[in-house]
Amino acid sequence: MRRAAFVALALALVAAGAAQAGGNAEAGKQKAAQVCAACHGANGNQPAAPENPILAGQWPDYLTKALEDYKSGKRANPIMKGFASTLSRQDIEDLAAWFSSQPSGLHSER
């Protein structure tokens, strides 16, 4: 009985996390191909230059906050501000969903 309750709770938490993200990874993939791929790679794992971060596997809330901060100017980077300023809230959530769902070489699964 306890195991069933634990499994149900775990599934509910996973579903809540997915719903909270609010992004559509497939839409994010399309937007990334238009906006992000030149500098970060199509899946966020292949930056064009060492100063461009790997986006794949990052937490979606981190990616969302970073893009919002670039858009507002809170994070100072003229190139990213230019790109982020064209993004809607939904675009940002979609991009966060796409990049966070990509496997990353930055860490390994436990």
C-alpha positions as CSV (number, residue, x, y, z in Angstrom):
1,M,0.0,0.0,0.0
2,R,2.8,2.5,0.9
3,R,4.6,1.7,-2.3
4,A,1.6,2.4,-4.4
5,A,1.1,5.7,-2.6
6,F,4.8,6.6,-3.1
7,V,4.6,5.8,-6.8
8,A,1.4,7.9,-7.2
9,L,3.1,10.8,-5.4
10,A,6.2,10.5,-7.6
11,L,4.1,10.5,-10.8
12,A,2.1,13.5,-9.6
13,L,5.3,15.4,-8.8
14,V,6.7,14.6,-12.3
15,A,3.5,15.7,-13.9
16,A,3.4,18.9,-11.9
17,G,7.0,19.8,-12.9
18,A,6.2,19.2,-16.6
19,A,3.1,21.4,-16.3
20,Q,5.0,24.1,-14.5
21,A,7.5,24.4,-17.2
22,G,4.8,25.5,-19.6
23,G,7.0,25.2,-22.7
24,N,6.5,23.2,-25.8
25,A,9.8,21.5,-26.7
26,E,8.9,20.9,-30.4
27,A,8.1,24.6,-30.8
28,G,11.3,25.4,-29.0
29,K,13.2,23.2,-31.4
30,Q,11.8,25.2,-34.3
31,K,12.6,28.6,-32.7
32,A,16.1,27.4,-31.7
33,A,16.8,26.5,-35.4
34,Q,15.9,30.1,-36.3
35,V,17.6,32.0,-33.4
36,C,20.0,30.0,-31.3
37,A,21.7,27.3,-33.5
38,A,24.3,29.5,-35.0
39,C,26.0,30.2,-31.7
40,H,24.9,27.3,-29.5
41,G,24.3,24.4,-32.0
42,A,20.9,23.0,-32.9
43,N,20.5,21.0,-29.7
44,G,22.5,23.3,-27.5
45,N,25.5,21.0,-27.2
46,Q,27.8,22.5,-29.8
47,P,28.7,26.1,-29.2
48,A,30.4,27.9,-32.1
49,A,32.9,29.6,-29.7
50,P,34.3,28.8,-26.3
51,E,32.5,31.8,-24.7
52,N,29.1,30.5,-25.8
53,P,27.6,28.2,-23.2
54,I,26.2,24.7,-23.6
55,L,22.5,25.0,-23.2
56,A,21.5,21.4,-23.4
57,G,20.5,19.8,-20.1
58,Q,20.3,23.1,-18.2
59,W,17.3,23.5,-15.8
60,P,14.3,25.1,-17.6
61,D,13.8,27.7,-14.9
62,Y,17.5,28.8,-15.3
63,L,17.2,29.1,-19.0
64,T,13.9,31.1,-18.7
65,K,15.4,33.4,-16.1
66,A,18.6,34.0,-18.2
67,L,16.6,34.8,-21.3
68,E,14.3,37.1,-19.4
69,D,17.3,38.9,-17.9
70,Y,18.9,39.3,-21.3
71,K,15.6,40.7,-22.7
72,S,15.3,43.2,-19.8
73,G,19.0,44.2,-19.8
74,K,19.6,42.8,-16.3
75,R,22.2,40.6,-17.9
76,A,24.5,42.7,-20.1
77,N,25.3,41.1,-23.5
78,P,24.4,43.1,-26.5
79,I,24.2,40.1,-28.8
80,M,21.9,38.1,-26.5
81,K,19.8,41.2,-25.7
82,G,19.2,41.6,-29.4
83,F,18.0,38.0,-29.8
84,A,16.1,37.9,-26.5
85,S,14.3,41.1,-27.2
86,T,12.4,39.5,-30.1
87,L,11.2,36.6,-28.0
88,S,7.7,36.3,-26.5
89,R,7.2,34.8,-23.0
90,Q,5.9,31.6,-24.8
91,D,9.0,31.6,-27.0
92,I,11.2,31.7,-23.9
93,E,9.3,28.9,-22.3
94,D,9.5,26.8,-25.5
95,L,13.2,27.3,-25.8
96,A,13.7,26.4,-22.2
97,A,11.7,23.2,-22.7
98,W,13.7,22.3,-25.8
99,F,17.2,22.9,-24.4
100,S,16.5,21.4,-21.0
101,S,15.2,18.2,-22.6
102,Q,18.4,17.6,-24.6
103,P,21.0,15.2,-23.4
104,S,24.2,17.1,-22.2
105,G,27.8,16.2,-22.0
106,L,28.1,18.5,-19.0
107,H,27.0,15.8,-16.5
108,S,26.3,12.2,-16.3
109,E,23.2,10.3,-15.1
110,R,23.4,8.7,-11.6
